Amino acid sequence: MQHLQANSEEHRALPLATKDSTNKANGIKQRWKAEDIGLFNPEYHDPANPGPVISLGRHTLYRNIYAFTDQLKDLAKASGKLIMLRDMLPTCFKGAALIWHSTELTDLEKDLLRTASIKSWYAALIKRFKKRISVALHKLQSERYTMKDARDHKSPRAFAQKQFRLAKAAEITSIFNQVTTV
């Protein structure tokens, strides 16, 4: 289990899988690496960097499922390489996400995800790693941006983004309702 624990040195030295693709327009072979997508470990703890996305050396590590799936959606739209992105996803998993993929999913579930659309991956990841609705609602209702936060130079934008992620976890899907919770 020790090899599954994330730490800064481990992430810097990670051998990352790659996936090749040939561009049909120009015949140039393109290579994607997990680091191009970002790594996902929802339980990585670093008190010095409490945000949903952090940098560890040359790697980007996502700790929040909505930040990670939003990145995946952006990559899918920008690249158009949905199959390559889907095939690379398991190489991005670290810590709890790797344990989920390698031990919690059945062989049948893995086979289905390997052939399903990228949207099926989003749904499976969100279902497994989002905060419980009750926890998200409690945090959403209790957390406030205060004058002390402003004095401590905490970003109001970061606070608002955190509230939006909590609203999604609480299954508040209307953008209007999400905005009113901030």
C-alpha positions in Angstrom: 0.0 0.0 0.0 2.9 2.3 0.6 3.5 2.7 -3.2 -0.1 4.0 -3.5 0.4 6.9 -1.2 1.0 10.2 -2.9 3.8 12.6 -2.0 5.7 15.3 -3.8 8.7 13.2 -4.6 6.7 10.3 -5.9 4.8 12.5 -8.3 8.0 14.1 -9.6 9.5 10.7 -10.4 6.4 9.0 -11.8 6.9 7.1 -15.0 3.9 8.1 -17.0 2.1 6.1 -19.7 1.8 7.5 -23.2 -0.7 7.0 -26.0 0.3 7.6 -29.6 -2.0 9.0 -32.3 -1.4 9.9 -35.9 -2.9 13.2 -37.1 -4.8 12.3 -40.3 -4.4 15.8 -41.7 -0.6 16.0 -41.7 0.5 12.4 -40.9 2.4 13.6 -37.8 2.4 11.2 -34.9 1.2 12.8 -31.7 1.8 11.5 -28.2 -0.2 12.1 -25.1 1.0 11.6 -21.6 -0.9 11.4 -18.3 0.8 14.6 -17.3 -0.8 16.3 -20.3 -4.2 15.5 -18.8 -3.3 15.8 -15.1 -3.2 13.4 -12.2 -6.2 12.7 -10.0 -5.9 11.8 -6.3 -8.9 13.0 -4.3 -7.3 12.2 -0.9 -3.9 13.9 -1.4 -3.3 16.1 1.5 -1.0 19.1 1.5 -1.8 21.8 4.2 0.4 24.3 2.3 -1.7 23.9 -0.8 -5.4 23.5 0.1 -6.9 24.1 -3.3 -8.6 21.7 -5.7 -5.7 21.8 -8.1 -2.0 21.9 -7.2 1.3 21.7 -9.0 3.8 19.1 -7.9 6.9 19.7 -9.9 5.9 19.4 -13.6 2.7 17.6 -12.7 -0.8 19.0 -12.2 -2.7 17.1 -9.4 -6.5 17.4 -9.2 -8.0 16.7 -5.8 -11.5 17.7 -6.6 -13.6 15.5 -8.9 -15.4 18.5 -10.5 -12.1 20.3 -11.2 -10.8 17.1 -12.8 -13.9 16.3 -14.9 -14.1 19.9 -16.0 -10.5 19.6 -17.2 -11.3 16.4 -19.1 -14.3 18.0 -20.7 -12.1 21.0 -21.9 -9.5 18.6 -23.3 -12.1 16.5 -25.1 -13.6 19.7 -26.7 -10.2 21.2 -27.6 -8.6 18.0 -28.9 -11.4 16.0 -30.3 -9.5 12.9 -29.3 -12.2 11.3 -27.1 -11.1 7.8 -27.5 -7.4 8.6 -26.7 -8.5 10.6 -23.7 -10.8 7.8 -22.5 -8.0 5.2 -22.9 -5.5 7.4 -21.0 -7.7 8.1 -18.0 -6.6 5.1 -15.8 -3.0 6.3 -16.1 -4.0 9.5 -14.4 -5.3 7.9 -11.3 -3.2 8.0 -8.1 -4.0 7.2 -4.5 -7.7 6.6 -3.8 -8.6 6.9 -7.5 -6.1 4.2 -8.4 -7.4 2.0 -5.6 -11.0 2.5 -6.9 -10.0 1.6 -10.4 -7.8 -1.4 -9.6 -9.7 -3.0 -6.7 -13.3 -1.6 -6.4 -14.4 -1.8 -10.0 -15.2 -5.3 -11.2 -13.7 -6.6 -14.4 -17.1 -6.2 -16.1 -17.3 -2.5 -15.0 -13.7 -1.9 -16.3 -14.5 -3.5 -19.6 -17.7 -1.4 -19.9 -15.7 1.8 -19.2 -13.0 0.9 -21.7 -15.6 0.8 -24.4 -18.1 3.4 -23.2 -18.1 7.1 -24.1 -16.0 9.6 -22.1 -19.3 10.9 -20.6 -19.7 7.5 -18.9 -16.3 8.0 -17.3 -17.4 11.5 -16.0 -20.5 9.9 -14.5 -18.6 7.0 -12.9 -15.9 9.3 -11.4 -18.4 11.8 -10.1 -20.6 9.1 -8.6 -17.7 7.6 -6.7 -15.7 10.7 -5.7 -18.2 13.6 -5.1 -18.9 14.7 -1.5 -22.0 13.3 0.1 -24.9 15.6 -0.4 -25.4 16.2 3.3 -21.8 17.1 3.8 -21.8 19.4 0.7 -25.0 21.1 1.8 -23.7 21.7 5.4 -20.5 23.2 4.1 -22.3 25.2 1.5 -24.6 26.8 4.1 -21.9 27.2 6.8 -18.9 28.6 5.0 -18.5 32.3 4.5 -16.0 34.7 3.0 -15.1 37.0 5.8 -13.2 40.2 6.4 -10.4 38.1 8.0 -10.2 36.1 4.7 -9.8 39.4 2.8 -7.1 40.6 5.3 -5.3 37.2 4.9 -5.3 37.8 1.1 -7.6 34.7 0.4 -9.1 35.0 -3.0 -12.8 35.7 -3.2 -12.8 34.0 -6.6 -11.3 30.8 -5.1 -14.0 30.9 -2.4 -16.7 31.3 -5.0 -15.3 28.4 -7.1 -15.3 26.2 -4.0 -18.9 27.1 -3.3 -19.8 26.2 -6.9 -18.1 22.8 -6.5 -20.0 22.3 -3.3 -23.3 23.2 -5.0 -22.6 20.6 -7.7 -21.9 18.0 -5.1 -25.2 18.9 -3.3 -26.9 18.3 -6.7 -27.8 21.9 -7.2 -27.7 21.8 -11.0 -29.3 25.1 -11.9 -26.7 27.7 -12.6 -29.0 30.4 -11.1 -29.4 28.4 -7.9 -25.6 27.8 -7.8 -24.9 31.6 -8.1 -27.4 32.4 -5.4 -25.6 30.1 -3.0 -22.4 32.0 -3.3 
